[in-house]
Amino acid sequence: MQFHIDGSSTQLMPRAHAMLQLDRAGWYTAEALAVPKNITPLLLPPRSPELNPVENVRQCMRQNRLTNCVFKTYDDIVGLCCEIWTKLIGRTWTLMSIGMRDWATTGQVQ
């Protein structure tokens, strides 16, 4: 995680500031993690996967391509996941729609 944060920090424009949304996984909240001054971590509340758009992407992958699969090897699992992810990142609007929350854009909680 430190490598990712440091790399992200160097890619920001001068005087720019980034907010990084994180769940509360241990590697995001470790005291040893040194967050650069041009990044502010935004920690999601505990036990709230519905607030993390990546959870929708994972669910979509599981429901549409990884359901009822039997894999012979670990490499087969990784290979299919990489194939699915590569196709998904090429479909920007699909990816955006998966991560959207109606209540976040309309202000209405159902």
MOTA-V710497 format. One record per helix or strand of 2 or more residues. SS is the DSSP state (hx for helix, st for strand). FROM is the first residue (numbers start at 1). LEN is the number of residues. If there is no record, write none. Layout:
BEGIN
ss,from,len
SS,FROM,LEN
SS,FROM,LEN
END
This chain:
BEGIN
ss,from,len
hx,2,9
st,18,5
hx,26,4
st,39,5
hx,49,3
hx,53,12
hx,74,16
hx,92,8
hx,102,5
END
